[in-house]
Amino acid sequence: MEEARVSESLSTLFLRLNGFFTTGLILHSSKKGTVAGEIDCFAVRFPNRIPKTDYSIEDSGLLNISNKLTDLVFCEVKSSKPSFNKSLENFRNIEQSLYWAGVHTKKEIEAVAPKFADLLKNKDYSKLSQDGVVCGNVRVRALLLCPKCAKRGDNDLYINGADIMKYIHDSLIKSGRPDNCNRNYNSEIWGTEFSNIVAWFKGRPEGEAPKFKDLCAALIKNGS
């Protein structure tokens, strides 16, 4: 597994463990043979999800999760100098993505898309990642994740590798399991994208802080 693919899968797993349903999204172009762009991870989380149940630990405080709003999040995964792709700043691409998600009416999209585009154009990353644009009971945000980055981003610019790795570690270790959840099971049930990553976390000494570079080295060595 290449480093870029590890970054994307790790970021997606981090969101999934926080209650998000995730997918990628290709933004279509009218020009033959090209695409307008893509979203690394398009994630949605519903407000009635209860953290710290049989399945999970507390939600990550870095995600500013609301239990009153449906969260729709455009997520981009970076390896250095985190910033959003130019394609996401394109108004048509924003509209196309919101129509595809199906959580707003046409009238609501006409209200949300311009405000969201302005935040991207003005590079108001803190507001994009924390507050976003709220319409009714739906909040639209944009989030940068950088598993390779060692330090947390200034002004909530991005979520770094150390924070992502720690949350996944705490979610999967056997000693931290909820009372009614046995975490000793075959990692292959996580599917091809996550099984080797989950197996690596579960096979580590629990007292050691997991590092992104060690995960990459192990997966690349094993040809995962």
Secondary structure as GFF3:
##gff-version 3
##sequence-region A 1 224
A	DSSP	alpha_helix	3	17	.	.	.	ID=ss1
A	DSSP	beta_strand	21	28	.	.	.	ID=ss2
A	DSSP	beta_strand	35	45	.	.	.	ID=ss3
A	DSSP	three_ten_helix	61	63	.	.	.	ID=ss4
A	DSSP	beta_strand	70	77	.	.	.	ID=ss5
A	DSSP	three_ten_helix	86	89	.	.	.	ID=ss6
A	DSSP	alpha_helix	91	101	.	.	.	ID=ss7
A	DSSP	alpha_helix	106	121	.	.	.	ID=ss8
A	DSSP	alpha_helix	125	130	.	.	.	ID=ss9
A	DSSP	beta_strand	133	135	.	.	.	ID=ss10
A	DSSP	beta_strand	138	146	.	.	.	ID=ss11
A	DSSP	three_ten_helix	154	156	.	.	.	ID=ss12
A	DSSP	beta_strand	159	160	.	.	.	ID=ss13
A	DSSP	alpha_helix	161	172	.	.	.	ID=ss14
A	DSSP	three_ten_helix	174	176	.	.	.	ID=ss15
A	DSSP	three_ten_helix	187	190	.	.	.	ID=ss16
A	DSSP	alpha_helix	195	202	.	.	.	ID=ss17
A	DSSP	alpha_helix	212	222	.	.	.	ID=ss18
###
